[in-house]
Amino acid sequence: MNSCVDEFLAVDRYVFSAPMSNFSIPAGFKAYLNQIVRVGRTFSIAADGSYKSLVTGKKLLLITARGGSYPKDTPYYPYEMQEPYLRLIFGFPGITDVEVIHADHLLGGDEARQPAIAKAQSALKVLVAR
């Protein structure tokens, strides 16, 4: 769908929000990404087989919703494939100016959920204020 790529290339800033689904992203979001990461539009392939990013100077804000938490230096970190995948797939065409806000612990009950939501909202307010 060229219209997806056209819309994607027409803007300078992106905001995507996605829940964690099986430690990564939902299938619908993956299908959208399959439409916008397109040879000849968002990246090219040289004669030697190397890739070249074609999207430059754009910024991305990712907001995620997760039932648990996956901090580095914990046994749960290896399950966190959402942010690394999104950084990789958006970085491939050249979007490397990425900020991420995680709303974690959303299945942890009110004691865990409310502070996590407040933390995510606070981080979002800081970004908007910039």
CNS distance restraints for C-alpha pairs under 8 A (distance, minus, plus):
assign (resid   1 and name CA) (resid   5 and name CA) 7.14 0.50 0.50
assign (resid   1 and name CA) (resid  35 and name CA) 6.45 0.50 0.50
assign (resid   2 and name CA) (resid   6 and name CA) 6.02 0.50 0.50
assign (resid   3 and name CA) (resid   7 and name CA) 6.06 0.50 0.50
assign (resid   4 and name CA) (resid   8 and name CA) 6.12 0.50 0.50
assign (resid   4 and name CA) (resid  32 and name CA) 7.91 0.50 0.50
assign (resid   4 and name CA) (resid  35 and name CA) 6.63 0.50 0.50
assign (resid   4 and name CA) (resid  36 and name CA) 6.30 0.50 0.50
assign (resid   5 and name CA) (resid   9 and name CA) 6.06 0.50 0.50
assign (resid   5 and name CA) (resid  35 and name CA) 6.90 0.50 0.50
assign (resid   5 and name CA) (resid  36 and name CA) 4.91 0.50 0.50
assign (resid   5 and name CA) (resid  38 and name CA) 7.94 0.50 0.50
assign (resid   5 and name CA) (resid  41 and name CA) 7.44 0.50 0.50
assign (resid   6 and name CA) (resid  10 and name CA) 6.11 0.50 0.50
assign (resid   7 and name CA) (resid  11 and name CA) 7.18 0.50 0.50
assign (resid   8 and name CA) (resid  36 and name CA) 7.04 0.50 0.50
assign (resid   9 and name CA) (resid  55 and name CA) 7.62 0.50 0.50
assign (resid  11 and name CA) (resid  58 and name CA) 7.93 0.50 0.50
assign (resid  12 and name CA) (resid  57 and name CA) 7.22 0.50 0.50
assign (resid  12 and name CA) (resid  58 and name CA) 4.82 0.50 0.50
assign (resid  12 and name CA) (resid  59 and name CA) 6.46 0.50 0.50
assign (resid  13 and name CA) (resid  58 and name CA) 5.66 0.50 0.50
assign (resid  13 and name CA) (resid  59 and name CA) 4.76 0.50 0.50
assign (resid  13 and name CA) (resid  60 and name CA) 5.75 0.50 0.50
assign (resid  13 and name CA) (resid  61 and name CA) 7.92 0.50 0.50
assign (resid  14 and name CA) (resid  58 and name CA) 7.81 0.50 0.50
assign (resid  14 and name CA) (resid  59 and name CA) 6.22 0.50 0.50
assign (resid  14 and name CA) (resid  60 and name CA) 4.64 0.50 0.50
assign (resid  14 and name CA) (resid  61 and name CA) 6.10 0.50 0.50
assign (resid  15 and name CA) (resid  60 and name CA) 5.91 0.50 0.50
assign (resid  15 and name CA) (resid  61 and name CA) 4.75 0.50 0.50
assign (resid  15 and name CA) (resid  62 and name CA) 5.95 0.50 0.50
assign (resid  15 and name CA) (resid  63 and name CA) 7.63 0.50 0.50
assign (resid  16 and name CA) (resid  60 and name CA) 7.76 0.50 0.50
assign (resid  16 and name CA) (resid  61 and name CA) 6.39 0.50 0.50
assign (resid  16 and name CA) (resid  62 and name CA) 5.05 0.50 0.50
assign (resid  16 and name CA) (resid  63 and name CA) 6.26 0.50 0.50
assign (resid  17 and name CA) (resid  62 and name CA) 5.73 0.50 0.50
assign (resid  17 and name CA) (resid  63 and name CA) 4.50 0.50 0.50
assign (resid  17 and name CA) (resid  64 and name CA) 5.55 0.50 0.50
assign (resid  17 and name CA) (resid  65 and name CA) 7.79 0.50 0.50
assign (resid  18 and name CA) (resid  25 and name CA) 6.69 0.50 0.50
assign (resid  18 and name CA) (resid  26 and name CA) 7.46 0.50 0.50
assign (resid  18 and name CA) (resid  29 and name CA) 7.73 0.50 0.50
assign (resid  18 and name CA) (resid  62 and name CA) 7.79 0.50 0.50
assign (resid  18 and name CA) (resid  63 and name CA) 6.50 0.50 0.50
assign (resid  18 and name CA) (resid  64 and name CA) 5.02 0.50 0.50
assign (resid  18 and name CA) (resid  65 and name CA) 6.36 0.50 0.50
assign (resid  19 and name CA) (resid  25 and name CA) 6.64 0.50 0.50
assign (resid  19 and name CA) (resid  26 and name CA) 7.17 0.50 0.50
assign (resid  19 and name CA) (resid  64 and name CA) 5.39 0.50 0.50
assign (resid  19 and name CA) (resid  65 and name CA) 4.42 0.50 0.50
assign (resid  19 and name CA) (resid  66 and name CA) 5.95 0.50 0.50
assign (resid  20 and name CA) (resid  24 and name CA) 5.37 0.50 0.50
assign (resid  20 and name CA) (resid  25 and name CA) 5.34 0.50 0.50
assign (resid  20 and name CA) (resid  26 and name CA) 7.04 0.50 0.50
assign (resid  20 and name CA) (resid  64 and name CA) 6.83 0.50 0.50
assign (resid  20 and name CA) (resid  65 and name CA) 6.07 0.50 0.50
assign (resid  20 and name CA) (resid  66 and name CA) 5.24 0.50 0.50
assign (resid  20 and name CA) (resid  67 and name CA) 7.66 0.50 0.50
assign (resid  20 and name CA) (resid  82 and name CA) 6.61 0.50 0.50
assign (resid  21 and name CA) (resid  25 and name CA) 5.08 0.50 0.50
assign (resid  21 and name CA) (resid  26 and name CA) 5.29 0.50 0.50
assign (resid  23 and name CA) (resid  79 and name CA) 5.94 0.50 0.50
assign (resid  23 and name CA) (resid  80 and name CA) 5.78 0.50 0.50
assign (resid  23 and name CA) (resid  81 and name CA) 5.63 0.50 0.50
assign (resid  23 and name CA) (resid  82 and name CA) 6.04 0.50 0.50
assign (resid  24 and name CA) (resid  80 and name CA) 7.21 0.50 0.50
assign (resid  24 and name CA) (resid  81 and name CA) 5.15 0.50 0.50
assign (resid  24 and name CA) (resid  82 and name CA) 3.97 0.50 0.50
assign (resid  24 and name CA) (resid  83 and name CA) 7.76 0.50 0.50
assign (resid  24 and name CA) (resid  85 and name CA) 7.46 0.50 0.50
assign (resid  25 and name CA) (resid  29 and name CA) 6.67 0.50 0.50
assign (resid  25 and name CA) (resid  30 and name CA) 6.73 0.50 0.50
assign (resid  25 and name CA) (resid  82 and name CA) 5.96 0.50 0.50
assign (resid  26 and name CA) (resid  30 and name CA) 6.42 0.50 0.50
assign (resid  27 and name CA) (resid  31 and name CA) 6.13 0.50 0.50
assign (resid  28 and name CA) (resid  32 and name CA) 6.42 0.50 0.50
assign (resid  29 and name CA) (resid  33 and name CA) 6.29 0.50 0.50
assign (resid  30 and name CA) (resid  34 and name CA) 6.19 0.50 0.50
assign (resid  31 and name CA) (resid  35 and name CA) 6.60 0.50 0.50
assign (resid  32 and name CA) (resid  36 and name CA) 6.64 0.50 0.50
assign (resid  33 and name CA) (resid  37 and name CA) 6.03 0.50 0.50
assign (resid  33 and name CA) (resid  89 and name CA) 7.82 0.50 0.50
assign (resid  34 and name CA) (resid  38 and name CA) 7.43 0.50 0.50
assign (resid  36 and name CA) (resid  42 and name CA) 7.18 0.50 0.50
assign (resid  37 and name CA) (resid  41 and name CA) 7.77 0.50 0.50
assign (resid  37 and name CA) (resid  42 and name CA) 5.84 0.50 0.50
assign (resid  37 and name CA) (resid  43 and name CA) 7.28 0.50 0.50
assign (resid  37 and name CA) (resid  89 and name CA) 7.68 0.50 0.50
assign (resid  37 and name CA) (resid  92 and name CA) 7.97 0.50 0.50
assign (resid  37 and name CA) (resid  93 and name CA) 6.73 0.50 0.50
assign (resid  38 and name CA) (resid  42 and name CA) 5.46 0.50 0.50
assign (resid  38 and name CA) (resid  43 and name CA) 6.43 0.50 0.50
assign (resid  39 and name CA) (resid  43 and name CA) 5.11 0.50 0.50
assign (resid  39 and name CA) (resid  44 and name CA) 5.31 0.50 0.50
assign (resid  39 and name CA) (resid  45 and name CA) 7.29 0.50 0.50
assign (resid  40 and name CA) (resid  44 and name CA) 5.11 0.50 0.50
assign (resid  40 and name CA) (resid  45 and name CA) 7.95 0.50 0.50
assign (resid  41 and name CA) (resid  54 and name CA) 7.09 0.50 0.50
assign (resid  42 and name CA) (resid  53 and name CA) 6.44 0.50 0.50
assign (resid  42 and name CA) (resid  54 and name CA) 4.93 0.50 0.50
assign (resid  42 and name CA) (resid  55 and name CA) 5.77 0.50 0.50
assign (resid  42 and name CA) (resid  93 and name CA) 5.11 0.50 0.50
assign (resid  43 and name CA) (resid  51 and name CA) 6.78 0.50 0.50
assign (resid  43 and name CA) (resid  52 and name CA) 5.47 0.50 0.50
assign (resid  43 and name CA) (resid  53 and name CA) 4.54 0.50 0.50
assign (resid  43 and name CA) (resid  54 and name CA) 4.89 0.50 0.50
assign (resid  43 and name CA) (resid  55 and name CA) 7.45 0.50 0.50
assign (resid  43 and name CA) (resid  92 and name CA) 7.43 0.50 0.50
assign (resid  43 and name CA) (resid  93 and name CA) 5.18 0.50 0.50
assign (resid  44 and name CA) (resid  51 and name CA) 5.70 0.50 0.50
assign (resid  44 and name CA) (resid  52 and name CA) 5.15 0.50 0.50
assign (resid  44 and name CA) (resid  53 and name CA) 6.66 0.50 0.50
assign (resid  44 and name CA) (resid  54 and name CA) 7.07 0.50 0.50
assign (resid  45 and name CA) (resid  49 and name CA) 5.72 0.50 0.50
assign (resid  45 and name CA) (resid  50 and name CA) 5.62 0.50 0.50
assign (resid  45 and name CA) (resid  51 and name CA) 4.66 0.50 0.50
assign (resid  45 and name CA) (resid  52 and name CA) 6.30 0.50 0.50
assign (resid  46 and name CA) (resid  50 and name CA) 5.32 0.50 0.50
assign (resid  46 and name CA) (resid  51 and name CA) 6.33 0.50 0.50
assign (resid  46 and name CA) (resid  52 and name CA) 7.45 0.50 0.50
assign (resid  52 and name CA) (resid  93 and name CA) 7.52 0.50 0.50
assign (resid  53 and name CA) (resid  92 and name CA) 6.20 0.50 0.50
assign (resid  53 and name CA) (resid  93 and name CA) 4.30 0.50 0.50
assign (resid  53 and name CA) (resid  94 and name CA) 4.87 0.50 0.50
assign (resid  54 and name CA) (resid  93 and name CA) 5.72 0.50 0.50
assign (resid  54 and name CA) (resid  94 and name CA) 6.34 0.50 0.50
assign (resid  55 and name CA) (resid  93 and name CA) 5.44 0.50 0.50
assign (resid  55 and name CA) (resid  94 and name CA) 4.91 0.50 0.50
assign (resid  55 and name CA) (resid  95 and name CA) 6.54 0.50 0.50
assign (resid  56 and name CA) (resid  94 and name CA) 5.59 0.50 0.50
assign (resid  56 and name CA) (resid  95 and name CA) 6.46 0.50 0.50
assign (resid  57 and name CA) (resid  95 and name CA) 7.45 0.50 0.50
assign (resid  58 and name CA) (resid  95 and name CA) 5.96 0.50 0.50
assign (resid  58 and name CA) (resid  96 and name CA) 7.99 0.50 0.50
assign (resid  58 and name CA) (resid  97 and name CA) 6.92 0.50 0.50
assign (resid  59 and name CA) (resid  95 and name CA) 6.60 0.50 0.50
assign (resid  59 and name CA) (resid  96 and name CA) 7.42 0.50 0.50
assign (resid  59 and name CA) (resid  97 and name CA) 5.03 0.50 0.50
assign (resid  59 and name CA) (resid  98 and name CA) 6.09 0.50 0.50
assign (resid  60 and name CA) (resid  95 and name CA) 7.17 0.50 0.50
assign (resid  60 and name CA) (resid  96 and name CA) 7.93 0.50 0.50
assign (resid  60 and name CA) (resid  97 and name CA) 6.22 0.50 0.50
assign (resid  60 and name CA) (resid  98 and name CA) 4.75 0.50 0.50
assign (resid  60 and name CA) (resid  99 and name CA) 6.35 0.50 0.50
assign (resid  61 and name CA) (resid  98 and name CA) 5.83 0.50 0.50
assign (resid  61 and name CA) (resid  99 and name CA) 4.90 0.50 0.50
assign (resid  61 and name CA) (resid 100 and name CA) 5.86 0.50 0.50
assign (resid  61 and name CA) (resid 101 and name CA) 7.77 0.50 0.50
assign (resid  62 and name CA) (resid  98 and name CA) 7.35 0.50 0.50
assign (resid  62 and name CA) (resid  99 and name CA) 6.22 0.50 0.50
assign (resid  62 and name CA) (resid 100 and name CA) 4.72 0.50 0.50
assign (resid  62 and name CA) (resid 101 and name CA) 6.26 0.50 0.50
assign (resid  63 and name CA) (resid 100 and name CA) 5.87 0.50 0.50
assign (resid  63 and name CA) (resid 101 and name CA) 4.83 0.50 0.50
assign (resid  63 and name CA) (resid 102 and name CA) 5.85 0.50 0.50
assign (resid  63 and name CA) (resid 103 and name CA) 7.46 0.50 0.50
assign (resid  64 and name CA) (resid 100 and name CA) 7.66 0.50 0.50
assign (resid  64 and name CA) (resid 101 and name CA) 6.35 0.50 0.50
assign (resid  64 and name CA) (resid 102 and name CA) 4.81 0.50 0.50
assign (resid  64 and name CA) (resid 103 and name CA) 5.88 0.50 0.50
assign (resid  65 and name CA) (resid 102 and name CA) 6.13 0.50 0.50
assign (resid  65 and name CA) (resid 103 and name CA) 4.78 0.50 0.50
assign (resid  65 and name CA) (resid 104 and name CA) 6.14 0.50 0.50
assign (resid  65 and name CA) (resid 106 and name CA) 7.27 0.50 0.50
assign (resid  66 and name CA) (resid 102 and name CA) 7.37 0.50 0.50
assign (resid  66 and name CA) (resid 103 and name CA) 6.11 0.50 0.50
assign (resid  66 and name CA) (resid 104 and name CA) 4.84 0.50 0.50
assign (resid  66 and name CA) (resid 105 and name CA) 6.32 0.50 0.50
assign (resid  66 and name CA) (resid 106 and name CA) 5.96 0.50 0.50
assign (resid  66 and name CA) (resid 107 and name CA) 7.78 0.50 0.50
assign (resid  67 and name CA) (resid 104 and name CA) 6.08 0.50 0.50
assign (resid  67 and name CA) (resid 105 and name CA) 5.01 0.50 0.50
assign (resid  67 and name CA) (resid 106 and name CA) 4.50 0.50 0.50
assign (resid  67 and name CA) (resid 107 and name CA) 4.49 0.50 0.50
assign (resid  67 and name CA) (resid 108 and name CA) 6.97 0.50 0.50
assign (resid  68 and name CA) (resid 104 and name CA) 5.61 0.50 0.50
assign (resid  68 and name CA) (resid 105 and name CA) 4.40 0.50 0.50
assign (resid  68 and name CA) (resid 106 and name CA) 6.58 0.50 0.50
assign (resid  68 and name CA) (resid 107 and name CA) 6.54 0.50 0.50
assign (resid  68 and name CA) (resid 108 and name CA) 7.03 0.50 0.50
assign (resid  69 and name CA) (resid  76 and name CA) 7.44 0.50 0.50
assign (resid  69 and name CA) (resid 104 and name CA) 5.32 0.50 0.50
assign (resid  69 and name CA) (resid 105 and name CA) 5.75 0.50 0.50
assign (resid  70 and name CA) (resid  74 and name CA) 7.18 0.50 0.50
assign (resid  70 and name CA) (resid  76 and name CA) 5.04 0.50 0.50
assign (resid  70 and name CA) (resid  77 and name CA) 4.61 0.50 0.50
assign (resid  70 and name CA) (resid  78 and name CA) 7.83 0.50 0.50
assign (resid  70 and name CA) (resid  79 and name CA) 7.08 0.50 0.50
assign (resid  70 and name CA) (resid  80 and name CA) 5.92 0.50 0.50
assign (resid  71 and name CA) (resid  76 and name CA) 6.99 0.50 0.50
assign (resid  71 and name CA) (resid  77 and name CA) 5.51 0.50 0.50
assign (resid  72 and name CA) (resid  76 and name CA) 7.95 0.50 0.50
assign (resid  72 and name CA) (resid  77 and name CA) 5.33 0.50 0.50
assign (resid  73 and name CA) (resid  77 and name CA) 6.89 0.50 0.50
assign (resid  76 and name CA) (resid  80 and name CA) 7.34 0.50 0.50
assign (resid  80 and name CA) (resid  84 and name CA) 7.61 0.50 0.50
assign (resid  81 and name CA) (resid  85 and name CA) 5.89 0.50 0.50
assign (resid  82 and name CA) (resid  86 and name CA) 6.21 0.50 0.50
assign (resid  83 and name CA) (resid  87 and name CA) 6.05 0.50 0.50
assign (resid  83 and name CA) (resid 100 and name CA) 7.95 0.50 0.50
assign (resid  84 and name CA) (resid  88 and name CA) 6.09 0.50 0.50
assign (resid  85 and name CA) (resid  89 and name CA) 6.05 0.50 0.50
assign (resid  86 and name CA) (resid  90 and name CA) 5.97 0.50 0.50
assign (resid  87 and name CA) (resid  91 and name CA) 5.66 0.50 0.50
assign (resid  87 and name CA) (resid  96 and name CA) 7.35 0.50 0.50
assign (resid  87 and name CA) (resid  98 and name CA) 7.44 0.50 0.50
assign (resid  88 and name CA) (resid  92 and name CA) 6.03 0.50 0.50
assign (resid  89 and name CA) (resid  93 and name CA) 7.53 0.50 0.50
assign (resid  90 and name CA) (resid  94 and name CA) 6.73 0.50 0.50
assign (resid  90 and name CA) (resid  95 and name CA) 5.34 0.50 0.50
assign (resid  90 and name CA) (resid  96 and name CA) 7.13 0.50 0.50
assign (resid  91 and name CA) (resid  95 and name CA) 4.64 0.50 0.50
assign (resid  91 and name CA) (resid  96 and name CA) 5.07 0.50 0.50
assign (resid 101 and name CA) (resid 120 and name CA) 6.15 0.50 0.50
assign (resid 101 and name CA) (resid 123 and name CA) 6.92 0.50 0.50
assign (resid 101 and name CA) (resid 124 and name CA) 7.33 0.50 0.50
assign (resid 102 and name CA) (resid 120 and name CA) 6.35 0.50 0.50
assign (resid 103 and name CA) (resid 116 and name CA) 5.86 0.50 0.50
assign (resid 103 and name CA) (resid 117 and name CA) 5.81 0.50 0.50
assign (resid 103 and name CA) (resid 119 and name CA) 7.71 0.50 0.50
assign (resid 103 and name CA) (resid 120 and name CA) 5.48 0.50 0.50
assign (resid 104 and name CA) (resid 113 and name CA) 7.42 0.50 0.50
assign (resid 104 and name CA) (resid 116 and name CA) 5.82 0.50 0.50
assign (resid 104 and name CA) (resid 117 and name CA) 7.62 0.50 0.50
assign (resid 105 and name CA) (resid 109 and name CA) 7.92 0.50 0.50
assign (resid 105 and name CA) (resid 112 and name CA) 5.83 0.50 0.50
assign (resid 105 and name CA) (resid 113 and name CA) 5.35 0.50 0.50
assign (resid 105 and name CA) (resid 116 and name CA) 6.41 0.50 0.50
assign (resid 106 and name CA) (resid 112 and name CA) 7.30 0.50 0.50
assign (resid 106 and name CA) (resid 113 and name CA) 4.85 0.50 0.50
assign (resid 106 and name CA) (resid 116 and name CA) 7.46 0.50 0.50
assign (resid 106 and name CA) (resid 117 and name CA) 7.95 0.50 0.50
assign (resid 107 and name CA) (resid 113 and name CA) 6.93 0.50 0.50
assign (resid 108 and name CA) (resid 112 and name CA) 5.28 0.50 0.50
assign (resid 108 and name CA) (resid 113 and name CA) 5.86 0.50 0.50
assign (resid 109 and name CA) (resid 113 and name CA) 5.73 0.50 0.50
assign (resid 110 and name CA) (resid 114 and name CA) 5.51 0.50 0.50
assign (resid 111 and name CA) (resid 115 and name CA) 7.18 0.50 0.50
assign (resid 112 and name CA) (resid 116 and name CA) 6.39 0.50 0.50
assign (resid 113 and name CA) (resid 117 and name CA) 6.15 0.50 0.50
assign (resid 114 and name CA) (resid 118 and name CA) 6.17 0.50 0.50
assign (resid 115 and name CA) (resid 119 and name CA) 6.05 0.50 0.50
assign (resid 116 and name CA) (resid 120 and name CA) 6.27 0.50 0.50
assign (resid 117 and name CA) (resid 121 and name CA) 6.09 0.50 0.50
assign (resid 118 and name CA) (resid 122 and name CA) 6.05 0.50 0.50
assign (resid 119 and name CA) (resid 123 and name CA) 6.24 0.50 0.50
assign (resid 120 and name CA) (resid 124 and name CA) 6.21 0.50 0.50
assign (resid 121 and name CA) (resid 125 and name CA) 6.22 0.50 0.50
assign (resid 122 and name CA) (resid 126 and name CA) 6.34 0.50 0.50
assign (resid 123 and name CA) (resid 127 and name CA) 6.43 0.50 0.50
assign (resid 124 and name CA) (resid 128 and name CA) 6.22 0.50 0.50
assign (resid 125 and name CA) (resid 129 and name CA) 6.09 0.50 0.50
assign (resid 126 and name CA) (resid 130 and name CA) 6.54 0.50 0.50
